[in-house]
Amino acid sequence: MEHLVRKAITGDDDAFLQLMQIHRDVLYKTAFIYLKNEHDVLEALQEVTFRAYTKRHQVKEPSFFQTWLVRILLNYCMDTLKKQGNLFSLNEDVEKEQHSSNQDLMLALRELPSAQRELIHLKYFNDLKVSEIARRLQIPEGTVKSRLHHTLKKIRVFMGERGGDV
């Protein structure tokens, strides 16, 4: 896939479109976790595609292309949530609904700082191994394990306070 990234960086539009198709599911799932509705998610994917296309020449390491895309997406999602006034606030719809474990977990994830949320997404939503996360984030594996441990502990505390189980 690095060969495809190199082609895209140098201006090959077909290679870029192939890469966006390859990474579409990861980007969609990640955006949906943050934005919670189909319309905003599709808008995010369009904007990320545009931003990535116009800045693709800035990719320094082809092996981190997906990480680069996800970072663009996360920045867009955070900006969108700030504009909507939903950043780190409880969603009124969630407050009105019965608090299931899944809803509590999503609330717990929203309360995490973006770096910790990204770590959880990479590990549990994108099914990456610790070694792959370490490589993508350019940090030691031990650091990934430690951060995961502390992040999961935070989630457990949050879930315990809300009456859920992790």
N, C-alpha and C positions, 0 to 999 in steps of 0.2 A: 504494500500500500504506500510505502514511502516514495516509491517511484512515481505513483500517481500524484502524490502531494507535490513533489518537485516539479512535475509538469504543470500543475495548477498554479504554483507560485510564479512560474515563468510565463504565465499568460494563456495556458491551454484551457479554454472555456469548457470543453467537454470533460476534461479531467476534473475541473472544479465541480461541475454538476454531478458527476459520479460520486465525488466525495460527499457532497451535501446529501445525496440519496443514501449513501452508506451510513451516515451519521444522523439521519432524520429521526429514527426511533428514539435514540438517546436524547436528542435535543427536545423532541416532543414530550417525552415522559418527564424530563427535568422541568421544562416550562410549565407543564400542567400541575406539577407539585406546587409551584410558586403561584401561578396565576389563576388556577382553579376553574377556568372556563375555556371552552373550545375557541371562541372568537379571539380572545386575547392571546391564546397559545399560537394560533395560526398567524396572527399579526406579528408575534414575536419571532416566529420562524422566518417570515418574510424579511423582517428588519435585520435579523442575524445574517441571513443569506446576503443581503445587500451590503452590510458592514464588512462581512468576511470577504466578499468579492472585491470590494474597493480597497481593502487593506491586506489582501492575500500576499502581496510582495513583502510584507513585514514579518512573515513567519520565518523564524530563525532556525528552528529544529523541526523537520518534517515528522519525526516520531511523536511530537506533541501537538499535532494538528487538532485532534479531537479535544484535547484539554484547552487549546486556544479557542476553539469554537464554543465550548461550554462556558468559558470565562466571558466571552462576548455575550452569550445568552444570559448568564447570571447578572451581568451588569445591566442589561436591558430590563430584565425582570425586576431588579431592585429599583431602577428608575421608574418603571411603570407603577410599582407598588407605592412608591413615594408620592407620585402624582395622584394616585387614587386615595391616598391617605390610609392605606392598609398595611404599611410596613410595620411589622412587629406588633400589630394590634389584632385583637380577636375579631374574626369574621362574625357579623351579626347572625348570619344564617346558621353557623355552627353553634352559637350560643343558644339558639332557639331549638335546635334539634337535640334528640336524645344523645348523650355523650357515650358513644361506643368506644371500644379500645382503639379502633382504627382512627376515629376522629381525634381522640386524645393524642395519639401518636403524631398525627399530622400537626396538631397544635404544638406539641413538644418540638417538632422539627422547625416550625416557624419561629420559635423562641430562641433557637440556637443562632450564634453568630454565623455569618455566611461561610467562613472557612470550615467550621465544624459541620455545617449542613452539607457543604460540598463533599467533605470526607465521607459522610454517611451515604450520600447519593452515589459516589463512586463505588463504595464497598457493597452496599446492599441493594441499590436500585440498578446499578450498571454491572453488578456481579464481578467486579475487578478484584484480583488478588492483591494482598498487601504489597508484594513486590512491584506489581504494575502501578499501583497508586504512588508508591515511593518514586518510581521512575518518572511518572507523569508530573508529579509535584516537585520533583528534584529535591527530595528530602530522604534521609535514611529510613530504612524499614522500621527500625526501632522507634523512630519518631512517629511514624504512621500508627504503629501498634499502641503507643502511649496515648496519642491523641484520640484514637478510636476508643480506648479504654475510658478516658476521661469524658468523652462525649457521650458514650453509652451510660456512664454513671449519671450524668446530668439528665439524660432522658428518663432514667429509672426514678430519679428523685422527682422530676416533674410528674411522671405518671403516678407515682406513689401519692403525691399531694392531690392529684385529681381523682384518685381511687382506681386507677387502671393498673394493669399488670404488664410487665415487659418480660 
